[in-house]
């Protein structure tokens, strides 16, 4: 079954392999194999592959850069469809709007904005995810979020029809969009920015990236901030105040540099990370009565 789907994808000119180690495709560098891993080379062929999976009653999941994902050690019982460099186009629409495909790297989009003297995306410089992933979870940092600039997404819905959501229909809020619940696959984004001065934009990007390097454990595999910010609190401070900096389960640890990050020190498993997250949740709940919600998603 999976060989048939891979053969079909290859006949369309797409990269397709069976039993692909997913640790090669997610930022935590953990997890078992996917039964099949396919990289479509166009939206037309993406639709064809999705249709083939549906006809074959095969479970599938679509990913971008894998920067906010975990894959269980047992692997993924289905087809992983990766929107990569073939979905990385971007262009200027009018004077102040950027359109890009969902697979475009967020840092590349930020540099594109800089090249066109557009301000408003500086907060995203250094976020390692794809533009589609950033829209999906309304990514944000340093006082900015995708909600500030994103006004339209195109998608493929569950019925494999092309469509779009715009404005309030995106339902953007803290680490949430309508796409978290509607099952549609984001294919493109429209972001409205403002004209600015290149020198000032570049300085802001470099300042924020410097702050990331100083305060975040970028030297270890992780998924960025592991928990959502609870209302009225900061997850990292709660974890640090609970005495959990450096806490470990196997190869997974609470970062000594920033307690809001669970990192892979080397050789961690998905089970290690999930157990450590459970331990953190329990400790913070017992100490402070605050329930921490994991921001990192499990590929199901």
C-alpha positions in Angstrom: 0.0 0.0 0.0 2.7 2.5 1.0 4.9 1.4 -1.8 2.1 2.0 -4.2 1.6 5.5 -3.0 5.3 6.2 -3.1 5.5 4.8 -6.6 2.6 7.1 -7.6 4.3 10.1 -6.1 7.6 9.3 -7.8 5.7 9.0 -11.2 4.7 12.7 -10.6 8.3 13.6 -10.1 8.0 14.0 -6.3 10.5 12.7 -3.8 9.0 9.7 -1.9 10.6 7.1 0.4 9.3 4.4 2.7 10.1 4.0 6.4 11.7 7.4 6.7 13.3 8.4 10.1 11.3 11.3 11.2 14.0 12.5 13.6 15.7 13.8 10.4 12.7 16.1 9.9 11.8 17.6 13.2 13.8 20.1 15.3 13.8 17.9 18.4 15.7 15.2 16.5 13.6 12.3 18.0 11.0 9.9 16.9 10.5 6.7 14.9 9.8 6.2 11.2 6.9 7.3 9.0 5.5 4.5 6.8 6.0 6.9 3.9 7.4 10.4 3.4 6.5 12.4 0.4 7.6 15.8 -0.8 5.2 17.2 -3.4 6.7 19.4 -6.1 3.6 21.5 -6.9 0.1 22.2 -5.5 -1.4 20.3 -8.3 0.6 17.2 -7.4 -0.1 17.7 -3.7 -3.8 17.5 -4.5 -3.2 14.3 -6.5 -1.2 12.7 -3.6 -3.9 13.7 -1.1 -6.6 12.1 -3.4 -4.5 8.9 -3.7 -4.2 8.7 0.1 -7.9 9.2 0.5 -8.8 6.6 -2.1 -6.4 4.1 -0.4 -7.9 5.0 3.1 -4.4 5.8 4.3 -3.8 8.2 7.2 -1.7 11.2 6.3 -0.3 14.3 7.9 1.1 17.5 6.4 4.2 19.2 8.0 6.4 22.1 7.3 9.8 22.6 9.0 8.8 20.3 11.9 9.9 22.9 14.4 6.9 22.5 16.8 6.4 18.8 16.5 7.1 15.5 18.2 6.9 12.1 16.6 6.4 9.1 18.9 9.2 6.6 19.2 7.0 4.0 17.5 6.8 6.1 14.4 3.9 7.4 12.4 1.5 4.9 11.0 0.8 6.7 7.8 2.1 9.1 5.1 3.9 12.3 6.1 3.6 14.9 3.4 6.3 17.6 3.7 5.8 21.0 2.2 9.4 22.0 1.6 11.4 24.0 -0.8 9.0 23.4 -3.7 6.5 25.4 -1.7 8.8 28.2 -0.9 7.9 30.9 -3.5 7.3 34.5 -2.4 6.6 37.7 -4.1 5.5 41.3 -3.5 1.9 42.1 -4.0 1.5 45.9 -4.5 3.8 48.0 -2.4 3.3 46.6 1.1 2.0 43.0 0.9 4.0 39.8 0.8 2.5 36.6 -0.6 4.4 33.4 0.1 3.8 29.7 -0.1 3.4 27.7 3.1 6.7 26.0 2.8 8.7 29.2 2.8 11.1 29.5 5.7 10.0 32.2 8.1 13.6 33.7 8.2 13.7 33.9 4.4 10.4 35.7 4.4 11.8 38.2 7.0 14.8 38.8 4.8 12.5 39.3 1.8 10.6 41.9 3.8 14.0 43.6 4.6 15.0 43.6 1.0 11.8 45.4 0.1 12.0 47.8 3.0 8.9 46.5 4.7 8.6 46.5 8.5 6.3 44.4 10.8 7.9 41.0 10.6 11.1 41.7 12.6 9.7 39.7 15.6 9.7 36.6 13.5 13.4 36.7 12.6 15.0 33.7 14.2 11.8 31.6 14.5 12.9 28.4 12.7 9.5 27.3 11.4 7.9 27.6 8.0 5.5 30.4 7.1 2.6 28.0 7.0 3.4 26.6 10.5 3.7 30.2 11.8 0.2 31.0 10.4 -1.2 27.7 11.8 -0.2 28.5 15.3 -0.1 32.3 15.2 3.5 32.3 16.1 4.9 35.2 18.0 7.8 36.6 19.9 9.1 39.8 21.5 5.7 41.5 21.5 4.7 40.7 17.9 2.7 37.8 16.4 1.5 36.7 13.0 -1.9 38.2 13.8 -0.4 41.6 13.4 0.4 41.1 9.7 -1.4 38.1 8.4 -4.7 38.9 6.8 -5.4 35.9 4.4 -4.5 32.2 4.0 -5.3 30.0 1.0 -5.8 26.3 1.7 -7.0 22.9 0.6 -9.9 21.7 2.8 -10.9 18.2 3.9 -13.0 17.8 0.7 -9.8 18.6 -1.3 -11.3 21.8 -2.5 -9.2 25.0 -2.7 -10.4 27.9 -0.5 -9.3 30.7 1.7 -9.9 32.4 5.0 -9.5 36.1 5.5 -9.7 38.6 8.3 -11.7 37.6 11.3 -12.4 34.2 9.8 -8.8 33.3 10.6 -9.7 33.4 14.3 -6.2 34.3 15.3 -5.5 34.4 19.0 -2.7 33.3 21.3 -1.0 30.3 19.6 -4.2 29.5 17.7 -5.9 29.9 14.3 -9.0 28.4 12.7 -6.7 25.9 11.1 -6.0 24.3 14.4 -9.5 22.8 14.2 -10.7 22.9 10.6 -8.4 20.2 9.2 -7.5 22.3 6.1 -3.9 22.5 4.8 -2.5 26.0 4.5 -0.9 26.5 1.1 -0.3 30.3 1.0 -0.2 33.4 3.1 -0.8 37.1 2.5 0.9 39.5 5.0 0.3 43.2 5.0 3.3 45.2 6.2 4.4 48.9 6.3 7.1 50.7 4.4 10.1 51.4 6.5 13.8 52.1 6.5 16.1 49.2 5.7 18.7 50.3 8.2 16.2 50.4 11.0 14.5 47.1 10.0 17.9 45.3 9.8 18.9 46.8 13.2 15.7 45.5 14.8 16.1 42.0 13.3 19.7 41.8 14.5 18.8 43.0 18.0 16.1 40.4 18.4 18.2 37.7 17.0 21.0 38.6 19.4 18.5 38.4 22.3 17.5 34.9 21.1 21.1 33.8 21.1 21.8 35.2 24.5 18.8 33.8 26.2 17.7 30.7 24.4 19.5 27.3 24.2 19.9 27.3 20.4 22.9 24.9 20.7 20.5 22.0 21.5 17.7 20.4 19.5 14.3 21.7 20.9 11.0 23.0 19.7 11.4 26.4 21.1 9.1 27.3 24.0 7.7 24.0 25.2 4.7 25.3 27.0 2.1 28.0 26.3 2.2 31.1 28.5 -0.5 30.7 31.2 -2.7 33.8 31.7 -1.0 36.1 34.2 2.2 34.1 34.3 5.3 33.1 32.4 5.9 29.4 31.9 9.7 29.7 32.1 9.6 31.6 35.4 7.1 29.1 37.0 9.3 26.2 35.9 12.5 27.9 37.2 10.8 28.9 40.5 9.8 25.3 40.9 13.5 24.4 41.0 13.3 22.5 37.7 16.2 24.0 35.8 18.4 21.1 34.7 15.7 18.4 35.6 16.2 15.4 33.3 14.5 12.3 32.0 16.9 10.3 29.9 18.4 12.6 27.3 15.8 15.3 27.7 16.3 18.2 30.1 14.9 21.5 31.2 17.4 24.0 29.8 19.8 25.6 32.3 19.8 28.7 30.1 16.0 29.1 29.8 13.6 27.0 31.8 10.9 27.5 29.2 12.8 25.2 26.9 13.0 21.4 27.1 16.0 20.3 25.1 17.5 17.1 23.7 21.0 16.9 25.3 21.7 13.9 23.0 20.1 10.5 22.7 16.7 11.7 24.0 13.6 9.8 23.0 10.1 11.2 22.4 9.0 9.3 25.5 11.8 11.1 27.5 10.5 14.4 26.4 6.9 13.7 27.1 7.6 12.2 30.5 9.7 15.3 31.4 6.8 17.5 30.2 4.4 15.6 32.4 6.8 15.9 35.4 7.0 19.7 34.8 3.2 20.0 34.6 2.7 18.1 37.8 5.3 20.0 39.8 4.0 23.4 38.7 0.4 22.4 39.3 1.3 21.1 42.8 3.3 24.2 43.7 1.4 27.0 42.1 -2.0 25.6 41.0 -1.2 26.6 37.4 -1.8 24.1 34.6 0.8 24.4 31.9 -0.3 23.4 28.4 2.2 21.9 26.1 2.8 24.1 23.0 4.6 21.3 21.1 2.2 19.1 19.1 2.4 15.3 18.6 2.1 14.1 15.0 -1.0 11.9 15.2 
